[in-house]
Amino acid sequence: MHNDSLLDQLKSKLKIIITESYKDNKFELEKDLNTFLETSGEKLERWLFLLSSGNLTEEDLEWLLKSQFHLMEFQMLQTTGISKIKLNAIKNNILKMIFKVLLDMVIPRS
């Protein structure tokens, strides 16, 4: 899977989810996620390749994704004055969404 294709698919799916779930913070969240995807794109592509080839488990992918995601600062979202508790809840939900979208890209589920 080509990196641009992966990022485009991921951005597209996340945009739909963000629009439906986080209308109040949509703009800031999209900016922060775009930054995350641009800085993490090569790693995501490599991890998906390893997962699809059986050299990485779903648990490994989840752990790697969490590690990469926790390094990220949600700078745009923080400028809205959002509480730390709400910010952490949003980060955890977004992480789960990214994990699910990535798994669905490799292992389509019904």
All heavy atoms as an XYZ file, in Angstrom:
909
protein
N       0.852     -1.172      0.000
C       0.000      0.000      0.000
C       0.901      1.240      0.000
O       1.835      1.341      0.780
C      -0.892     -0.017      1.236
C      -1.847      1.150      1.308
S      -2.976      1.061      2.722
C      -3.971     -0.320      2.262
N       0.649      2.157     -0.881
C       1.440      3.368     -0.977
C       1.084      4.315      0.162
O      -0.062      4.429      0.554
C       1.181      4.030     -2.339
C       2.122      5.143     -2.614
N       1.829      6.428     -2.279
C       3.364      5.153     -3.150
C       2.841      7.214     -2.629
N       3.779      6.446     -3.157
N       2.096      5.013      0.683
C       1.921      5.879      1.842
C       0.840      6.939      1.622
O       0.000      7.160      2.488
C       3.257      6.532      2.193
C       3.234      7.180      3.552
O       2.471      6.787      4.416
N       4.078      8.149      3.733
N       0.842      7.612      0.470
C      -0.168      8.638      0.206
C      -1.563      8.036      0.194
O      -2.505      8.641      0.696
C       0.103      9.343     -1.129
C       1.338     10.216     -1.068
O       1.738     10.599      0.055
O       1.896     10.521     -2.128
N      -1.680      6.856     -0.385
C      -2.972      6.188     -0.430
C      -3.452      5.838      0.971
O      -4.612      6.048      1.316
C      -2.859      4.922     -1.273
O      -4.060      4.210     -1.234
N      -2.562      5.311      1.786
C      -2.902      4.976      3.167
C      -3.356      6.224      3.929
O      -4.403      6.219      4.576
C      -1.692      4.355      3.880
C      -1.799      4.257      5.406
C      -2.805      3.196      5.784
C      -0.446      3.964      6.007
N      -2.579      7.281      3.839
C      -2.925      8.506      4.570
C      -4.226      9.108      4.064
O      -5.035      9.589      4.854
C      -1.787      9.522      4.475
C      -0.503      9.137      5.182
C       0.549     10.231      5.030
C      -0.737      8.835      6.643
N      -4.426      9.074      2.743
C      -5.666      9.616      2.188
C      -6.881      8.826      2.681
O      -7.900      9.410      3.045
C      -5.625      9.607      0.655
C      -4.670     10.639      0.104
O      -4.289     11.564      0.851
O      -4.290     10.514     -1.079
N      -6.764      7.503      2.684
C      -7.869      6.672      3.167
C      -8.138      6.920      4.647
O      -9.288      7.050      5.069
C      -7.547      5.194      2.962
C      -7.610      4.729      1.543
C      -7.303      3.242      1.454
O      -7.828      2.454      2.218
N      -6.435      2.881      0.530
N      -7.065      6.988      5.414
C      -7.202      7.210      6.851
C      -7.805      8.586      7.137
O      -8.725      8.716      7.946
C      -5.839      7.051      7.528
C      -5.818      6.926      9.029
C      -6.734      5.822      9.534
C      -4.390      6.672      9.512
N      -7.313      9.617      6.453
C      -7.854     10.975      6.635
C      -9.330     11.018      6.281
O     -10.129     11.634      6.989
C      -7.095     11.973      5.755
C      -5.765     12.379      6.293
C      -5.096     13.359      5.334
C      -3.695     13.679      5.769
N      -3.012     14.595      4.833
N      -9.677     10.393      5.179
C     -11.066     10.402      4.730
C     -11.986      9.749      5.758
O     -13.041     10.293      6.105
C     -11.156      9.678      3.386
O     -12.482      9.577      2.978
N     -11.579      8.600      6.255
C     -12.413      7.892      7.233
C     -12.474      8.649      8.563
O     -13.541      8.735      9.190
C     -11.887      6.477      7.442
C     -12.101      5.621      6.222
C     -11.595      4.217      6.409
C     -11.860      3.425      5.127
N     -11.554      2.043      5.227
N     -11.347      9.202      8.980
C     -11.340      9.954     10.240
C     -12.156     11.237     10.131
O     -12.819     11.639     11.090
C      -9.912     10.271     10.661
C      -9.108      9.082     11.167
C      -7.651      9.472     11.392
C      -9.712      8.506     12.435
N     -12.128     11.869      8.970
C     -12.895     13.104      8.775
C     -14.380     12.845      8.973
O     -15.083     13.639      9.601
C     -12.628     13.669      7.379
C     -13.249     15.013      7.167
C     -12.817     15.605      5.839
C     -13.410     16.999      5.696
N     -12.908     17.682      4.526
N     -14.851     11.735      8.448
C     -16.267     11.383      8.613
C     -16.590     11.165     10.094
O     -17.581     11.687     10.609
C     -16.600     10.117      7.793
C     -16.506     10.429      6.307
C     -17.994      9.594      8.155
C     -16.540      9.199      5.413
N     -15.729     10.436     10.772
C     -15.957     10.143     12.188
C     -15.914     11.424     13.021
O     -16.765     11.644     13.886
C     -14.905      9.124     12.690
C     -15.119      7.773     11.996
C     -14.972      8.975     14.204
C     -13.998      6.785     12.179
N     -14.954     12.282     12.746
C     -14.821     13.537     13.499
C     -16.026     14.436     13.259
O     -16.555     15.045     14.190
C     -13.515     14.263     13.102
C     -12.319     13.494     13.643
C     -13.505     15.695     13.614
C     -10.999     13.966     13.074
N     -16.469     14.509     12.025
C     -17.624     15.343     11.695
C     -18.863     14.868     12.447
O     -19.655     15.672     12.930
C     -17.880     15.313     10.174
O     -16.721     15.810      9.513
C     -19.088     16.141      9.807
N     -19.003     13.564     12.578
C     -20.175     13.016     13.262
C     -20.071     13.110     14.786
O     -21.062     13.343     15.465
C     -20.366     11.549     12.865
C     -20.741     11.363     11.418
C     -20.723      9.900     10.987
O     -20.325      9.031     11.784
O     -21.114      9.641      9.840
N     -18.855     12.972     15.318
C     -18.700     12.845     16.770
C     -18.178     14.099     17.473
O     -18.404     14.261     18.669
C     -17.748     11.690     17.085
O     -18.225     10.495     16.530
N     -17.441     14.947     16.777
C     -16.792     16.089     17.443
C     -17.043     17.382     16.670
O     -16.102     18.073     16.279
C     -15.294     15.829     17.592
C     -14.990     14.640     18.447
C     -14.633     13.424     17.886
C     -15.084     14.724     19.831
C     -14.361     12.322     18.688
C     -14.822     13.636     20.636
C     -14.468     12.438     20.058
O     -14.208     11.348     20.852
N     -18.310     17.711     16.474
C     -18.660     18.895     15.691
C     -18.084     20.173     16.287
O     -17.639     21.062     15.566
C     -20.181     19.010     15.587
C     -20.807     17.915     14.792
C     -22.313     18.014     14.803
C     -22.898     16.783     14.127
N     -24.313     16.636     14.342
N     -18.077     20.288     17.619
C     -17.621     21.515     18.271
C     -16.126     21.757     18.120
O     -15.673     22.893     18.167
C     -17.966     21.487     19.767
C     -19.459     21.509     20.001
O     -20.211     21.894     19.077
O     -19.881     21.139     21.112
N     -15.348     20.703     17.969
C     -13.892     20.815     17.887
C     -13.343     20.265     16.570
O     -12.165     19.930     16.475
C     -13.241     20.060     19.051
C     -13.724     20.535     20.384
O     -14.543     19.889     21.012
N     -13.264     21.695     20.807
N     -14.206     20.177     15.574
C     -13.847     19.538     14.306
C     -12.604     20.165     13.666
O     -11.672     19.456     13.304
C     -15.034     19.614     13.349
C     -14.791     18.998     12.014
C     -16.028     19.132     11.144
C     -15.705     18.654      9.763
N     -15.754     19.637      8.754
N     -12.578     21.476     13.546
C     -11.475     22.158     12.862
C     -10.141     21.887     13.556
O      -9.162     21.491     12.916
C     -11.736     23.672     12.804
C     -10.584     24.449     12.255
C     -10.321     24.458     10.894
C      -9.746     25.164     13.102
C      -9.239     25.166     10.395
C      -8.661     25.871     12.603
C      -8.417     25.875     11.250
N     -10.092     22.084     14.860
C      -8.850     21.900     15.612
C      -8.399     20.438     15.590
O      -7.212     20.142     15.438
C      -9.026     22.362     17.063
C      -9.286     23.839     17.233
C     -10.737     24.229     17.048
O     -11.588     23.329     16.867
O     -11.030     25.437     17.079
N      -9.362     19.552     15.737
C      -9.036     18.123     15.745
C      -8.496     17.664     14.391
O      -7.534     16.898     14.320
C     -10.285     17.331     16.136
C     -10.103     15.930     16.655
C      -9.035     15.827     17.718
C     -11.411     15.394     17.195
N      -9.077     18.142     13.313
C      -8.581     17.787     11.973
C      -7.148     18.277     11.776
O      -6.312     17.558     11.232
C      -9.478     18.371     10.891
C     -10.731     17.575     10.657
C     -11.574     18.140      9.525
O     -11.272     19.228      8.995
O     -12.549     17.486      9.185
N      -6.869     19.487     12.223
C      -5.506     20.032     12.099
C      -4.509     19.171     12.867
O      -3.444     18.828     12.360
C      -5.454     21.472     12.632
C      -6.086     22.484     11.751
C      -5.048     22.995     10.831
C      -5.497     24.297     10.206
N      -4.626     24.674      9.114
N      -4.855     18.841     14.117
C      -3.959     18.031     14.938
C      -3.772     16.638     14.352
O      -2.664     16.112     14.337
C      -4.492     17.919     16.371
C      -4.305     19.203     17.160
O      -3.413     20.005     16.806
O      -5.057     19.412     18.131
N      -4.833     16.039     13.866
C      -4.714     14.695     13.289
C      -3.931     14.706     11.989
O      -3.168     13.779     11.716
C      -6.092     14.080     13.080
C      -6.747     13.582     14.356
C      -8.168     13.111     14.089
C      -5.947     12.472     14.992
N      -4.090     15.748     11.196
C      -3.290     15.854      9.975
C      -1.804     15.925     10.310
O      -0.981     15.305      9.646
C      -3.717     17.060      9.144
C      -4.992     16.807      8.382
O      -5.357     15.663      8.117
N      -5.694     17.872      8.041
N      -1.473     16.674     11.355
C      -0.081     16.751     11.798
C       0.407     15.373     12.221
O       1.504     14.939     11.848
C       0.053     17.742     12.969
O      -0.390     19.023     12.539
C       1.493     17.825     13.454
N      -0.413     14.662     13.000
C      -0.045     13.309     13.437
C       0.165     12.393     12.239
O       1.157     11.660     12.171
C      -1.134     12.741     14.348
C      -0.949     11.290     14.666
C       0.030     10.883     15.555
C      -1.738     10.324     14.066
C       0.223      9.533     15.843
C      -1.563      8.976     14.352
C      -0.571      8.592     15.242
N      -0.749     12.415     11.300
C      -0.656     11.512     10.148
C       0.538     11.846      9.264
O       1.196     10.953      8.728
C      -1.951     11.548      9.339
C      -3.180     10.998     10.067
C      -4.434     11.214      9.242
C      -3.009      9.534     10.412
N       0.837     13.129      9.129
C       1.986     13.518      8.304
C       3.302     13.106      8.947
O       4.221     12.680      8.270
C       1.963     15.028      8.054
C       0.858     15.432      7.101
C       0.669     16.932      7.020
O       1.500     17.680      7.574
O      -0.334     17.355      6.416
N       3.393     13.215     10.259
C       4.646     12.849     10.932
C       4.766     11.343     11.170
O       5.862     10.842     11.381
C       4.787     13.575     12.282
O       3.677     13.259     13.114
C       4.885     15.070     12.089
N       3.654     10.627     11.130
C       3.662      9.195     11.441
C       3.382      8.311     10.229
O       3.330      7.092     10.371
C       2.601      8.889     12.509
O       2.781      9.684     13.633
N       3.191      8.912      9.067
C       2.775      8.155      7.892
C       3.670      6.979      7.539
O       3.185      5.880      7.258
N       4.973      7.183      7.558
C       5.889      6.096      7.194
C       5.803      4.949      8.190
O       5.832      3.777      7.803
C       7.323      6.614      7.110
C       7.564      7.498      5.919
C       8.997      7.972      5.815
O       9.898      7.292      6.348
O       9.214      9.028      5.201
N       5.707      5.284      9.457
C       5.590      4.237     10.479
C       4.285      3.475     10.319
O       4.261      2.247     10.421
C       5.665      4.838     11.884
C       7.028      5.341     12.239
C       7.047      5.931     13.623
C       8.450      6.456     13.919
N       8.517      7.116     15.203
N       3.185      4.189     10.086
C       1.886      3.531      9.911
C       1.925      2.565      8.732
O       1.422      1.445      8.813
C       0.783      4.572      9.721
C       0.489      5.477     10.907
C      -0.515      6.554     10.525
C       0.001      4.684     12.094
N       2.509      3.027      7.648
C       2.602      2.174      6.465
C       3.422      0.918      6.774
O       3.034     -0.192      6.408
C       3.240      2.942      5.319
C       3.317      2.115      4.060
C       3.987      2.864      2.925
O       4.786      3.780      3.191
O       3.708      2.519      1.782
N       4.557      1.070      7.445
C       5.411     -0.063      7.787
C       4.679     -1.027      8.723
O       4.717     -2.245      8.533
C       6.709      0.430      8.433
C       7.718     -0.680      8.703
C       9.064     -0.178      9.193
N       8.972      0.734     10.316
C       9.362      2.005     10.309
N       9.884      2.517      9.232
N       9.249      2.765     11.377
N       3.982     -0.494      9.703
C       3.271     -1.345     10.656
C       2.138     -2.113      9.958
O       1.909     -3.284     10.253
C       2.700     -0.521     11.798
C       3.756      0.147     12.630
C       5.084     -0.185     12.707
C       3.586      1.271     13.480
N       5.734      0.664     13.563
C       4.856      1.566     14.054
C       2.499      2.064     13.810
C       5.037      2.620     14.946
C       2.678      3.116     14.707
C       3.932      3.378     15.263
N       1.442     -1.458      9.041
C       0.372     -2.153      8.315
C       0.931     -3.252      7.424
O       0.349     -4.325      7.311
C      -0.458     -1.170      7.492
C      -1.425     -0.314      8.286
C      -2.234      0.575      7.359
C      -2.338     -1.159      9.139
N       2.073     -2.983      6.804
C       2.711     -4.022      5.989
C       3.070     -5.214      6.866
O       2.813     -6.377      6.504
C       3.958     -3.470      5.283
C       4.751     -4.538      4.585
C       4.316     -5.087      3.395
C       5.924     -5.026      5.156
C       5.040     -6.097      2.770
C       6.647     -6.031      4.547
C       6.208     -6.569      3.348
N       3.680     -4.955      8.022
C       4.071     -6.047      8.929
C       2.847     -6.796      9.443
O       2.868     -8.020      9.559
C       4.894     -5.487     10.097
C       6.286     -4.978      9.730
C       6.921     -4.254     10.909
C       7.175     -6.118      9.259
N       1.774     -6.075      9.726
C       0.542     -6.723     10.188
C      -0.041     -7.599      9.088
O      -0.408     -8.753      9.330
C      -0.483     -5.671     10.625
C      -1.818     -6.217     11.126
C      -1.623     -6.969     12.440
C      -2.816     -5.079     11.312
N      -0.101     -7.072      7.873
C      -0.698     -7.835      6.770
C       0.153     -9.036      6.378
O      -0.364    -10.014      5.852
C      -0.934     -6.934      5.556
O       0.293     -6.480      5.038
N       1.455     -8.981      6.652
C       2.325    -10.112      6.317
C       2.461    -11.099      7.480
O       3.188    -12.085      7.365
C       3.713     -9.602      5.899
O       4.345     -8.941      6.975
N       1.783    -10.831      8.585
C       1.805    -11.737      9.728
C       3.009    -11.576     10.635
O       3.229    -12.378     11.538
N       3.788    -10.531     10.416
C       4.970    -10.295     11.238
C       4.710     -9.347     12.404
O       5.649     -8.965     13.122
C       6.107     -9.750     10.371
C       6.607    -10.793      9.405
O       6.866    -11.930      9.794
N       6.713    -10.427      8.142
N       3.472     -8.963     12.569
C       3.060     -8.074     13.659
C       1.652     -8.482     14.065
O       0.821     -8.764     13.200
C       3.070     -6.621     13.157
C       3.028     -5.495     14.161
C       4.334     -5.422     14.940
C       2.818     -4.169     13.440
N       1.400     -8.562     15.349
C       0.055     -8.914     15.812
C      -0.786     -7.648     15.986
O      -0.250     -6.533     16.007
C       0.109     -9.655     17.165
O       0.607     -8.745     18.153
C       1.003    -10.879     17.087
N      -2.088     -7.822     16.138
C      -2.962     -6.686     16.415
C      -2.546     -6.002     17.710
O      -2.580     -4.776     17.812
C      -4.420     -7.147     16.514
C      -5.011     -7.550     15.201
C      -6.466     -7.952     15.312
O      -7.159     -7.472     16.228
O      -6.922     -8.756     14.483
N      -2.147     -6.793     18.699
C      -1.716     -6.225     19.977
C      -0.445     -5.393     19.805
O      -0.297     -4.331     20.405
C      -1.481     -7.342     21.010
C      -2.735     -8.052     21.454
C      -3.226     -9.101     20.447
O      -2.431     -9.580     19.603
O      -4.428     -9.422     20.485
N       0.466     -5.898     18.969
C       1.694     -5.142     18.686
C       1.349     -3.807     18.030
O       1.892     -2.757     18.389
C       2.622     -5.927     17.745
C       3.181     -7.187     18.363
O       3.266     -7.271     19.604
O       3.535     -8.099     17.591
N       0.447     -3.857     17.046
C       0.046     -2.639     16.348
C      -0.583     -1.651     17.318
O      -0.265     -0.460     17.289
C      -0.939     -2.956     15.216
C      -1.505     -1.727     14.497
C      -0.402     -0.957     13.779
C      -2.601     -2.140     13.522
N      -1.449     -2.145     18.182
C      -2.105     -1.265     19.149
C      -1.070     -0.605     20.057
O      -1.133      0.589     20.315
C      -3.119     -2.049     19.973
C      -3.920     -1.173     20.913
C      -4.981     -1.966     21.661
O      -4.913     -3.209     21.698
O      -5.883     -1.322     22.211
N      -0.111     -1.373     20.530
C       0.919     -0.841     21.421
C       1.767      0.212     20.691
O       2.046      1.297     21.231
C       1.806     -1.968     21.941
C       2.801     -1.496     22.939
C       2.626     -1.337     24.279
C       4.151     -1.071     22.660
N       3.773     -0.844     24.848
C       4.727     -0.678     23.884
C       4.909     -0.995     21.497
C       6.028     -0.212     23.979
C       6.217     -0.520     21.598
C       6.758     -0.143     22.822
N       2.185     -0.097     19.466
C       2.985      0.848     18.681
C       2.207      2.131     18.410
O       2.743      3.239     18.518
C       3.415      0.206     17.358
C       4.456     -0.899     17.460
C       4.571     -1.661     16.150
C       5.798     -0.322     17.874
N       0.950      1.967     18.068
C       0.112      3.132     17.781
C      -0.070      3.999     19.031
O       0.029      5.227     18.966
C      -1.240      2.667     17.245
C      -2.167      3.726     16.691
C      -1.503      4.519     15.569
C      -3.454      3.090     16.188
N      -0.319      3.361     20.166
C      -0.455      4.116     21.418
C       0.825      4.878     21.734
O       0.779      6.048     22.127
C      -0.767      3.167     22.587
C      -2.185      2.749     22.681
C      -2.393      1.835     23.884
C      -3.813      1.326     23.937
N      -4.009      0.373     25.033
N       1.953      4.225     21.556
C       3.235      4.873     21.842
C       3.436      6.095     20.957
O       3.833      7.155     21.433
C       4.387      3.891     21.612
O       4.277      2.805     22.472
N       3.154      5.940     19.674
C       3.317      7.051     18.738
C       2.305      8.159     19.021
O       2.624      9.342     18.987
C       3.149      6.537     17.292
C       3.392      7.573     16.233
C       4.849      7.961     16.109
O       5.742      7.222     16.522
N       5.106      9.115     15.551
N       1.096      7.758     19.342
C       0.015      8.720     19.536
C       0.229      9.553     20.804
O      -0.069     10.738     20.834
C      -1.315      7.976     19.613
C      -2.513      8.823     19.336
C      -2.771      9.296     18.067
C      -3.400      9.139     20.343
C      -3.881     10.071     17.802
C      -4.508      9.908     20.092
C      -4.749     10.378     18.815
N       0.788      8.927     21.854
C       0.987      9.652     23.104
C       2.111     10.674     23.005
O       2.189     11.593     23.825
C       1.231      8.687     24.260
C      -0.027      7.988     24.687
N      -1.145      8.660     25.135
C      -0.356      6.685     24.700
C      -2.102      7.794     25.415
N      -1.656      6.576     25.151
N       2.961     10.526     22.005
C       4.009     11.520     21.785
C       3.442     12.805     21.185
O       4.056     13.860     21.254
C       5.075     10.964     20.835
C       5.880      9.780     21.352
C       6.812      9.271     20.260
C       6.670     10.169     22.581
N       2.277     12.685     20.618
C       1.674     13.807     19.914
C       0.990     14.786     20.868
O       0.327     14.393     21.814
C       0.635     13.283     18.934
C      -0.046     14.347     18.159
S      -1.374     13.609     17.216
C      -2.346     15.054     16.958
N       1.191     16.059     20.607
C       0.496     17.104     21.351
C      -0.688     17.568     20.507
O      -0.561     17.761     19.318
C       1.425     18.298     21.582
C       2.632     17.980     22.413
C       2.289     17.713     23.864
O       1.316     18.294     24.366
O       2.998     16.898     24.481
N      -1.807     17.737     21.126
C      -2.977     18.274     20.426
C      -2.973     19.791     20.625
O      -3.780     20.327     21.354
C      -4.261     17.651     20.977
C      -4.547     16.299     20.429
C      -3.865     15.188     20.877
C      -5.502     16.127     19.453
C      -4.119     13.939     20.374
C      -5.770     14.874     18.933
C      -5.085     13.779     19.397
N      -2.047     20.456     19.942
C      -1.854     21.887     20.159
C      -3.059     22.716     19.754
O      -3.452     23.634     20.467
C      -0.607     22.347     19.422
C       0.637     21.739     20.012
C       1.887     22.140     19.266
O       1.822     22.635     18.149
N       3.025     21.921     19.900
N      -3.620     22.418     18.597
C      -4.775     23.207     18.138
C      -5.964     23.012     19.075
O      -6.655     23.959     19.417
C      -5.170     22.813     16.709
C      -4.204     23.242     15.645
S      -4.068     25.039     15.470
C      -5.686     25.442     14.867
N      -6.176     21.770     19.461
C      -7.305     21.476     20.339
C      -7.112     22.119     21.707
O      -8.062     22.611     22.319
C      -7.479     19.958     20.460
C      -8.795     19.448     20.997
C      -9.977     19.998     20.203
C      -8.836     17.933     20.974
N      -5.877     22.167     22.187
C      -5.599     22.781     23.482
C      -5.869     24.279     23.473
O      -6.209     24.844     24.504
C      -4.153     22.517     23.893
C      -3.916     21.090     24.313
C      -2.469     20.811     24.661
O      -1.586     21.606     24.397
N      -2.232     19.653     25.256
N      -5.743     24.919     22.322
C      -5.985     26.363     22.249
C      -7.449     26.707     22.460
O      -7.773     27.868     22.717
C      -5.539     26.949     20.887
O      -6.305     26.342     19.842
C      -4.062     26.738     20.656
N      -8.324     25.737     22.378
C      -9.746     26.008     22.581
C     -10.087     26.090     24.063
O     -11.214     26.416     24.417
C     -10.624     24.905     21.944
O     -10.374     23.660     22.596
C     -10.364     24.793     20.456
N      -9.105     25.802     24.941
C      -9.356     25.870     26.374
C     -10.049     24.632     26.913
O     -10.614     24.646     27.998
N      -9.969     23.564     26.183
C     -10.605     22.322     26.579
C      -9.905     21.768     27.836
O      -8.699     21.931     27.995
C     -10.544     21.321     25.401
C     -11.446     20.145     25.636
C      -9.135     20.855     25.148
C     -11.637     19.294     24.391
N     -10.683     21.154     28.717
C     -10.099     20.617     29.948
C      -9.200     19.428     29.637
O      -9.372     18.749     28.621
C     -11.189     20.191     30.917
O     -11.806     18.999     30.476
N      -8.254     19.184     30.524
C      -7.318     18.078     30.323
C      -8.049     16.737     30.327
O      -7.705     15.830     29.564
C      -6.249     18.099     31.414
C      -5.084     17.223     31.116
C      -3.942     17.510     32.069
C      -2.736     16.717     31.589
N      -1.508     17.217     32.104
N      -9.063     16.621     31.156
C      -9.838     15.363     31.216
C     -10.552     15.121     29.895
O     -10.510     14.022     29.343
C     -10.845     15.411     32.387
C     -10.092     15.413     33.712
C     -11.836     14.262     32.309
C     -10.954     15.657     34.932
N     -11.193     16.168     29.366
C     -11.891     16.018     28.087
C     -10.902     15.766     26.955
O     -11.168     14.948     26.064
C     -12.732     17.268     27.789
C     -13.618     17.100     26.576
C     -14.577     18.253     26.402
C     -15.445     17.996     25.177
N     -16.394     19.083     24.958
N      -9.767     16.443     27.003
C      -8.739     16.242     25.978
C      -8.247     14.793     25.989
O      -8.118     14.170     24.930
C      -7.566     17.198     26.203
C      -6.409     17.091     25.212
C      -6.866     17.415     23.800
C      -5.281     18.004     25.626
N      -7.992     14.253     27.161
C      -7.548     12.858     27.249
C      -8.628     11.898     26.760
O      -8.317     10.895     26.103
C      -7.130     12.506     28.677
C      -5.785     13.092     29.029
O      -4.959     13.344     28.157
N      -5.565     13.342     30.301
N      -9.875     12.189     27.056
C     -10.975     11.343     26.579
C     -11.041     11.380     25.048
O     -11.205     10.336     24.401
C     -12.300     11.784     27.192
N     -10.907     12.561     24.478
C     -10.930     12.689     23.016
C      -9.743     11.949     22.409
O      -9.890     11.210     21.429
C     -10.932     14.175     22.588
C     -12.270     14.826     22.956
C     -10.650     14.322     21.097
C     -12.311     16.332     22.749
N      -8.554     12.114     22.997
C      -7.361     11.436     22.491
C      -7.554      9.913     22.509
O      -7.224      9.232     21.543
C      -6.128     11.817     23.315
C      -5.606     13.194     23.014
C      -4.476     13.591     23.930
C      -3.192     12.911     23.569
N      -2.032     13.408     24.350
N      -8.090      9.390     23.603
C      -8.306      7.942     23.686
C      -9.324      7.466     22.660
O      -9.145      6.410     22.038
C      -8.738      7.541     25.098
C      -7.586      7.584     26.067
O      -6.439      7.385     25.694
N      -7.879      7.865     27.325
N     -10.391      8.228     22.470
C     -11.391      7.854     21.464
C     -10.814      7.906     20.054
O     -11.078      7.022     19.239
C     -12.620      8.762     21.559
C     -13.450      8.464     22.782
O     -13.403      7.371     23.336
N     -14.219      9.439     23.230
N     -10.042      8.927     19.767
C      -9.429      9.053     18.441
C      -8.437      7.914     18.213
O      -8.382      7.331     17.125
C      -8.727     10.425     18.279
C      -9.750     11.560     18.362
C      -7.921     10.486     16.983
C     -10.801     11.552     17.276
N      -7.670      7.576     19.233
C      -6.722      6.463     19.122
C      -7.453      5.161     18.790
O      -7.027      4.406     17.908
C      -5.934      6.317     20.419
C      -4.933      5.168     20.468
C      -3.833      5.375     19.432
C      -4.343      5.049     21.851
N      -8.562      4.919     19.478
C      -9.353      3.714     19.198
C      -9.883      3.730     17.765
O      -9.914      2.706     17.086
C     -10.516      3.598     20.191
C     -10.076      3.239     21.582
C     -11.256      3.223     22.533
C     -10.793      3.013     23.965
N     -11.883      3.164     24.938
N     -10.315      4.914     17.308
C     -10.828      5.031     15.937
C      -9.731      4.740     14.927
O      -9.950      4.023     13.948
C     -11.370      6.437     15.686
C     -12.677      6.728     16.334
S     -13.188      8.392     15.864
C     -13.874      8.955     17.397
N      -8.542      5.299     15.141
C      -7.430      5.076     14.214
C      -7.081      3.594     14.188
O      -6.895      3.013     13.117
C      -6.207      5.935     14.609
C      -6.511      7.412     14.380
C      -4.972      5.507     13.820
C      -5.430      8.349     14.895
N      -7.023      2.972     15.353
C      -6.705      1.541     15.429
C      -7.735      0.733     14.657
O      -7.394     -0.140     13.861
C      -6.641      1.103     16.895
C      -6.301     -0.340     17.089
C      -5.056     -0.833     16.731
C      -7.220     -1.216     17.628
C      -4.738     -2.174     16.906
C      -6.917     -2.549     17.810
C      -5.668     -3.031     17.443
N      -8.997      1.020     14.855
C     -10.065      0.290     14.165
C      -9.984      0.496     12.652
O     -10.105     -0.458     11.886
C     -11.434      0.719     14.682
C     -12.570     -0.044     14.040
C     -13.911      0.442     14.497
C     -15.075     -0.292     13.857
N     -14.957     -0.661     12.494
N      -9.777      1.740     12.235
C      -9.689      2.029     10.798
C      -8.501      1.292     10.182
O      -8.619      0.695      9.110
C      -9.583      3.553     10.554
C      -9.233      3.853      9.102
C     -10.883      4.250     10.937
N      -7.358      1.297     10.871
C      -6.179      0.599     10.357
C      -6.430     -0.902     10.259
O      -6.082     -1.531      9.261
C      -4.960      0.869     11.247
C      -4.405      2.285     11.203
C      -3.265      2.434     12.210
C      -3.927      2.655      9.818
N      -7.043     -1.479     11.279
C      -7.345     -2.913     11.225
C      -8.306     -3.227     10.095
O      -8.138     -4.219      9.386
C      -7.940     -3.390     12.551
C      -6.968     -3.603     13.698
C      -7.709     -4.143     14.917
C      -5.834     -4.528     13.331
N      -9.311     -2.387      9.923
C     -10.277     -2.605      8.846
C      -9.617     -2.521      7.469
O     -10.074     -3.151      6.521
C     -11.424     -1.600      8.926
C     -12.371     -1.895     10.081
O     -12.290     -3.001     10.669
O     -13.179     -1.010     10.411
N      -8.551     -1.730      7.365
C      -7.854     -1.608      6.088
C      -7.084     -2.888      5.769
O      -6.908     -3.246      4.611
C      -6.899     -0.412      6.117
C      -7.627      0.913      6.192
S      -6.531      2.291      6.516
C      -6.002      2.645      4.848
N      -6.631     -3.591      6.798
C      -5.848     -4.808      6.600
C      -6.721     -6.052      6.707
O      -6.589     -6.978      5.923
C      -4.698     -4.891      7.634
C      -3.952     -6.211      7.517
C      -3.746     -3.733      7.447
N      -7.602     -6.039      7.694
C      -8.461     -7.193      7.959
C      -9.912     -6.732      7.882
O     -10.514     -6.384      8.899
C      -8.184     -7.783      9.361
C      -6.685     -8.047      9.536
C      -8.992     -9.054      9.580
C      -6.265     -8.324     10.956
N     -10.482     -6.674      6.669
C     -11.884     -6.245      6.552
C     -12.795     -7.153      7.363
O     -12.663     -8.372      7.333
C     -12.175     -6.365      5.057
C     -10.853     -6.398      4.400
C      -9.902     -7.004      5.391
N     -13.662     -6.533      8.139
C     -14.604     -7.276      8.977
C     -16.021     -6.975      8.523
O     -16.291     -5.915      8.001
C     -14.433     -6.880     10.442
C     -13.033     -7.165     10.926
C     -12.768     -6.464     12.231
N     -11.329     -6.379     12.436
C     -10.694     -6.961     13.435
N     -11.348     -7.596     14.336
N      -9.399     -6.853     13.546
N     -16.882     -7.888      8.758
C     -18.272     -7.678      8.353
C     -19.060     -6.947      9.401
O     -18.680     -6.760     10.478
C     -18.944     -9.002      8.066
O     -18.861     -9.848      9.181
